[in-house]
Amino acid sequence: MTNEIKNQILEKLNNGTSEEKYELINNINYSELDEDLYKSIPNLLADNDKGVRNAVSMFIINSQDSNFSKYVVPFVTSKDISVRNLAGEVLLKLGSNAVDAMIEFDHQNDDDTLKFIVDILGLIGDQRASLFVMGILSSSENDNVILACIEALGNLRYENSVEVLMLFYDRNELYKPTIVEALGKIGSAEALGFLTAKFSTEDELTQYSILESLGFLGNIETFFFLLEQVNNVSGPLVIPLITSLSNLKERFSLDIPFDNKMKSLLVYTINEGTIENKKVAFNLIESFDDKDILIASLSLYGEDPELDEMIKYKLFRNIEYVYREISKVISGKPKNIRQLLNLFIQSIAYVVENQISLNITMVEIRAISQAVSGLLENPDEEVRKSSMEILFYLDPETALLFTDTMLTDENVWNRLRLVELIENLPNESVMNILEKLCQDEDEMVRDRAQFIYNLRINNVSAN
């Protein structure tokens, strides 16, 4: 690139239109970069045009060129929050290529800027930042900066910071949860002993952090320490306790006793936790042959595909129990009734496919039929269809008693499904239903019903 061409590029980068700047950024070759361009291109991070800002940020990120870093860092002091955040995103995605520039940047003892830089260094996770962050932690008197340093040291997994972090622990209540989390990420026998010793004397927020951290850095002794807490914890502390027990159980191939107290903690987690918490709880449940666990699991079905598979797998291992309890669940009018009916249809198919002999009484079957028949006029067409299918699969005799309701279903596909469901039934009353369906307002339903009707008439004549 000649000096004349470079000067033209620099002029357009500095004073050109948005279109010219955008075009230039998209056409500059990385091999043509020099100090002048390294300096000028990052200036566009503060351009008035959002398209230009986005284009230059992607250009710098894709370059992975550390030479840009020292010219990007100054923008973290911008009073424009959007420019500041964009510069932070660029530095974060430059990763290790931006570490030296951030460490060397003269932050002029501005605490906001310093915290911002420390946060990014922690997220990048390059060990070269460890001593810099330790130095800031030792010299700063600003709580926000100190908290950023503590969090960053945890993200950096800097083992040499453990003793310092423990010294800071009692300096300010504000620091404790963040220090606990950092120690959990770093992991060391010293940190483990420190946290277990502190647990009983701390407030709930700090105890929550300790329980979370013990799942990451704990050993077999920690597992039994956590089991001792099963009888002591309640409320929000239940979730980190269950999560950490699960982590250690998997890591050391240990068994968790399933007693009434543990059951109550698992049910709490299922009802109150996030989707991930619920998955952890279900993994710890070996059997669903318990009414409380069963109802808790069924109330969640349909929330998350992975969780659904976990629930289905466990339920199908206790299929008889599902049959005995499903009528009560359906009668409770749960919000996820559509998903539950679909699950029950799958369970029927599972029983048939695997030729499972169920020890289910006719009274229990009729209870299901009664609960399902009450849904034949549900506003949801899928609920009506599933209810119809369950009735015919389990109890055709009872299903035929409700065909007048099915015949008036406003959804044509549901009426067509009715034709399919009665097609192979031997009951003579089916002929009366088919005759009515032959008069249906929809041509597809009429044609299919007429076809089945004629087949049955011809079979009778042939015999």
Number of C-alpha atoms within 10 A of each C-alpha: 8 6 8 9 10 16 12 12 20 18 13 16 21 15 11 15 12 18 12 14 27 20 13 19 20 13 9 13 9 12 7 9 14 11 9 11 17 19 15 16 22 24 18 22 23 18 17 10 15 13 14 23 22 15 18 24 24 15 18 24 18 13 13 18 14 20 18 25 25 21 18 26 24 19 21 23 18 14 9 11 11 12 19 21 15 19 25 20 15 24 31 22 20 21 20 19 19 26 24 15 20 24 20 11 14 13 17 8 9 10 17 14 20 25 19 17 26 27 23 21 32 24 17 22 21 17 17 14 22 23 15 16 26 20 11 17 22 12 9 15 11 13 14 16 23 23 21 25 31 30 24 26 34 27 23 24 22 21 16 13 20 21 13 13 23 18 9 18 17 11 10 9 12 14 20 25 20 22 25 30 24 27 34 25 21 22 21 15 10 12 24 21 12 14 20 17 11 12 16 11 9 14 12 15 12 22 24 21 22 28 28 23 26 31 24 19 20 26 16 14 9 19 21 13 15 21 17 11 15 18 11 10 15 14 11 15 21 23 27 22 27 24 23 24 29 21 20 23 17 12 14 11 11 13 12 16 11 14 8 9 13 19 18 17 22 26 21 19 27 24 16 15 19 12 17 13 18 22 20 23 22 21 13 21 15 11 14 22 16 11 12 12 18 22 17 16 23 23 18 21 21 19 12 13 10 13 21 18 13 16 22 20 11 19 21 16 14 16 20 17 19 21 20 17 16 22 19 13 18 20 16 11 11 14 11 15 22 19 21 22 22 19 20 18 17 14 18 17 13 14 15 11 9 8 9 12 9 11 10 12 11 11 10 15 16 16 19 24 22 16 19 24 21 13 21 20 17 13 9 12 18 17 21 23 25 22 26 25 23 21 24 18 14 17 16 18 12 15 22 17 11 14 16 11 11 21 20 13 18 11 14 17 15 22 23 20 16 24 23 15 16 20 18 11 14 10 11 8 10 18 19 11 19 24 14 15 23 22 14 19 10 14 12 15 22 20 16 17 28 19 13 19 21 12 13 16 11 11 10 9 8 7 5
